Amino acid sequence: MADSQPQEPWPREDDGTSGTGPRARTLVLGGARLADGRTVDVRIGGGRIEAVGTAGSLTRDRSPREGTCVDLSGYLLLPAPAEPHAHYDTALTAPGRGGPPGGAPEDVQRRTTEAALLQLSQGATALRTHVHIDGVAGLRSLEAVLRARRALRGLVELTAVAVPRLLTGRAGSDGRVLLRDAVKMGAAVVGGCPDLDADPAGYTETALDVAAEHGCAVDLHTSGEDPARLSRLASAAGGLRPGVAVGPCGGLARLPYETAARTAEQLAAAGVTVVCLPQGNCGALASPSRTRASHVTPVRMLTAAGVSVAAGSGALRDVANPVGRGDPLEAAYLLASHGEARPEAAYAAVSSRARATMGLAEVRVEAGFPAELLAVRGAEISAALSLAYSRVVVHRGRVVARTSAVREYCDSTGPAGPDGPAGPSGGTGGSGGQGGSSASPELGLPRQSQG
């Protein structure tokens, strides 16, 4: 079962802008470079890739009435990222943003919408956000997130994880009721943090039971510092469908290597996915005795043991990480730069493995696959992760977001030459498809479009 809940059908009379419907026109992405080095045209229709041909084969002699053509020369075309671990109900609430964060439903809906659109502009076309439910706020935050989800329909796919604080004993009686009500309301995933409950094993068992009752996925927060607890989770979760994810599991890095490796093998055998947070921690693991849990997940060790590891963003400018960017490409960049994965595997952690974690269909730049795509400046994945500023995002077969960046330099006093600030080719970004510089008539500066 995918994260997404049933949605209203597309209108019968489509205006041609949704990427679906009887009158929707095709979209052609021209001159894009693929990760394997080929330069191709890609034709999209009905929300799926219809054809992939050599560069120019699908754009030559094309009538405007046949659809829209987007020139992606200098761009790398990739399956779009997905965000498997966000916290939109607390996003954008870091101190200094104009007063204390509002907990009213309209404030939560506004922040959720703003955060979701930010991550969409960065390339993520599917988003999974964890939402706190408790005895004080009840389900109001979840209701606000689900309203935002409906408003964002057609732009980005947003699903919610219900996160009760306690689930065991008398103290957790309200949480058990709220969790079942949250699933009925529209939460697609059962979540939570067993580490904060007096009975972590009982918390996990309750969450798995509720998920099994309703056919939901499970996504739990844990530091992973107790190998026995992870082993019990793996034993209980084995075979549960549609799937179980845990994270960020930074505590595994503090265990003896042999102990951590055995635990990782148990997680792999049970099919449990680990969602790491390379950009920083989230606030769900905060407690009086643990103000900030480690977010350094041993990805190489987990991958070597056969665990599927996805990467998420965690906190987005809230008290847990006041500078959180929420950029999936930055998460991949950090995995690669810290030596936890090669660039291609790092990107897979935020794209194919993130989508698999969320129960979404596989995406390849091949005919027949969903048109969930990201184009970034660059000639290869390593270059795209290094300077991925300019981006074009395709969701359900249409362009839903564009980001462009221009770099300007102070004009030199003399004519630009081979040793001038622009470089031999007149642009500092000639390698890697970063774009060339041009004069800025307004400021008298060399200008360069950036990756």
C-alpha positions, -999 to 999 in steps of 0.1 A, spaced: 0 0 0 15 34 -10 15 63 14 -12 81 -7 -48 77 4 -76 76 -22 -81 110 -37 -109 126 -56 -108 117 -93 -94 142 -118 -122 164 -134 -138 149 -164 -131 181 -184 -94 186 -179 -80 220 -189 -48 205 -203 -26 216 -174 -28 187 -151 -9 162 -172 -38 139 -173 -73 139 -188 -86 136 -223 -74 170 -235 -40 171 -218 -12 178 -243 21 161 -243 53 175 -228 87 170 -244 119 174 -225 146 181 -251 183 176 -251 185 162 -215 215 142 -203 209 109 -185 230 95 -157 244 69 -182 258 97 -204 232 97 -232 216 129 -244 180 123 -252 145 137 -258 117 125 -235 81 126 -244 55 126 -216 17 121 -218 -10 110 -193 14 114 -164 38 88 -178 69 87 -200 58 77 -235 91 76 -253 128 83 -250 147 90 -281 180 104 -293 184 142 -289 164 160 -315 143 130 -326 112 141 -306 116 178 -309 123 182 -346 95 197 -367 72 197 -337 41 218 -339 31 239 -308 -3 223 -310 13 189 -302 23 201 -268 50 219 -248 87 215 -253 112 223 -226 149 227 -236 170 209 -210 203 213 -227 230 214 -200 207 196 -175 209 161 -160 175 143 -160 169 120 -130 140 103 -112 126 128 -88 136 126 -51 110 119 -25 110 131 12 105 101 35 109 120 68 97 155 74 80 173 103 58 200 87 36 206 118 67 221 135 85 233 104 95 270 101 90 277 138 127 284 148 132 314 171 135 347 152 107 341 127 84 368 141 72 355 174 63 322 190 50 295 167 13 293 164 -4 260 172 -37 269 157 -48 247 128 -46 275 103 -10 282 113 -1 245 110 -18 244 75 1 275 64 35 261 76 28 227 60 19 243 27 50 266 28 73 237 37 59 213 12 62 239 -16 98 245 -6 107 209 -8 88 206 -41 110 234 -55 140 214 -45 128 184 -64 107 162 -41 74 153 -57 63 129 -29 64 139 8 59 120 40 54 142 71 53 130 107 25 147 127 22 148 165 -11 137 180 -16 140 218 -41 146 245 -37 184 244 -39 192 207 -58 160 198 -60 156 160 -61 193 151 -26 193 136 -33 162 116 -65 177 103 -46 208 92 -20 188 75 -46 168 56 -63 201 45 -29 212 32 -26 179 14 -59 184 -4 -49 220 -14 -16 208 -28 -32 181 -49 -18 181 -84 14 199 -73 29 174 -49 18 142 -32 17 146 6 10 119 31 9 120 69 23 98 97 4 98 130 29 102 159 14 96 194 37 103 223 27 74 246 9 41 238 13 18 268 -3 16 303 -28 41 316 -8 70 304 -10 57 268 -47 50 268 -55 84 251 -27 78 226 -41 44 216 -75 59 209 -61 89 190 -39 66 169 -68 46 156 -88 78 151 -59 93 132 -58 64 108 -95 66 102 -92 103 95 -66 98 68 -31 92 83 -15 67 59 13 56 82 15 46 119 45 63 136 58 72 170 89 71 192 92 39 213 123 53 230 101 79 249 76 54 263 81 36 296 76 3 278 94 6 244 86 -30 234 50 -25 242 48 7 223 63 -10 192 39 -39 195 9 -16 198 20 4 168 25 -28 147 -9 -41 158 -27 -9 148 -9 -9 115 -19 -45 108 -55 -38 117 -57 -10 91 -32 -22 65 -9 7 71 29 11 69 49 18 101 76 44 105 91 47 139 117 71 154 145 54 174 181 63 182 190 26 178 213 26 207 197 -5 223 204 -35 200 181 -58 219 152 -34 213 160 -33 175 162 -71 174 128 -74 190 114 -49 165 129 -68 136 114 -101 149 79 -85 153 80 -66 120 92 -94 98 68 -100 70 45 -71 79 32 -54 48 31 -27 35 64 -23 53 83 -10 84 108 18 85 129 30 115 153 59 119 176 76 123 194 49 142 224 70 149 230 51 181 242 21 161 274 40 154 282 40 192 279 2 195 308 -22 190 310 -29 153 302 -66 157 271 -59 177 259 -32 153 265 -55 123 245 -84 138 217 -60 145 218 -47 109 217 -82 96 185 -88 116 169 -56 102 178 -67 67 164 -102 72 131 -87 84 129 -62 55 131 -32 78 142 0 61 164 26 79 157 62 72 188 83 80 188 121 85 222 134 71 212 171 74 206 169 112 183 155 138 145 159 143 129 168 176 110 136 180 138 120 201 142 149 224 138 141 261 150 155 294 179 131 294 186 134 257 185 169 244 200 160 210 205 125 198 232 117 174 222 118 137 253 101 123 239 69 110 264 42 99 251 39 64 280 20 50 277 -7 77 239 -9 72 242 -12 34 269 -38 37 246 -59 59 218 -57 32 196 -30 49 178 -7 25 187 28 36 168 59 26 176 95 35 153 122 47 155 158 58 142 157 94 138 192 109 131 221 86 140 253 105 125 244 139 140 242 174 157 208 165 175 223 136 170 261 131 189 261 98 174 229 83 171 233 45 150 203 37 169 198 5 170 161 -6 200 168 -28 219 182 2 211 150 21 226 130 -8 256 154 -9 263 148 28 261 111 24 286 112 -4 309 139 11 311 119 44 321 88 26 289 69 35 279 63 -1 292 69 -36 273 98 -54 250 75 -74 241 54 -43 236 86 -23 212 99 -48 193 66 -48 189 70 -11 168 102 -16 151 89 -48 145 52 -56 150 40 -20 129 68 -5 101 61 -30 103 24 -21 101 32 16 69 52 9 54 24 -12 55 44 -44 60 31 -79 95 28 -92 106 56 -115 131 53 -144 137 76 -173 123 49 -196 90 45 -215 61 33 -193 74 47 -160 57 75 -140 68 110 -151 82 120 -117 114 137 -128 140 162 -117 163 181 -141 194 197 -125 223 216 -140 253 193 -145 267 165 -166 268 138 -140 254 130 -106 284 141 -86 283 175 -103 246 178 -97 251 171 -60 279 196 -58 262 226 -74 225 218 -78 210 252 -79 190 254 -111 162 228 -111 131 218 -131 106 196 -114 81 174 -132 51 158 -113 24 138 -129 37 147 -163 39 184 -161 64 210 -149 53 221 -115 84 241 -102 114 258 -116 144 273 -98 171 293 -115 203 308 -101 226 335 -115 261 343 -102 275 378 -108 311 390 -104 324 425 -101 335 438 -135 373 439 -140 390 472 -149 405 458 -181 393 436 -209 387 400 -198 414 376 -210 425 341 -203 435 350 -168 405 372 -161 377 365 -136 355 349 -163 381 322 -173 392 311 -207 357 303 -221 340 334 -207 324 315 -179 335 298 -147 311 270 -150 320 255 -184 327 221 -170 298 200 -157 272 219 -177 270 248 -153 263 274 -179 283 304 -193 285 339 -181 270 370 -198 273 407 -192 248 423 -168 238 456 -185 222 468 -153 252 463 -130 281 460 -155 289 425 -141 297 393 -157 267 370 -151 267 332 -150 238 308 -148 245 283 -121 239 246 -116 
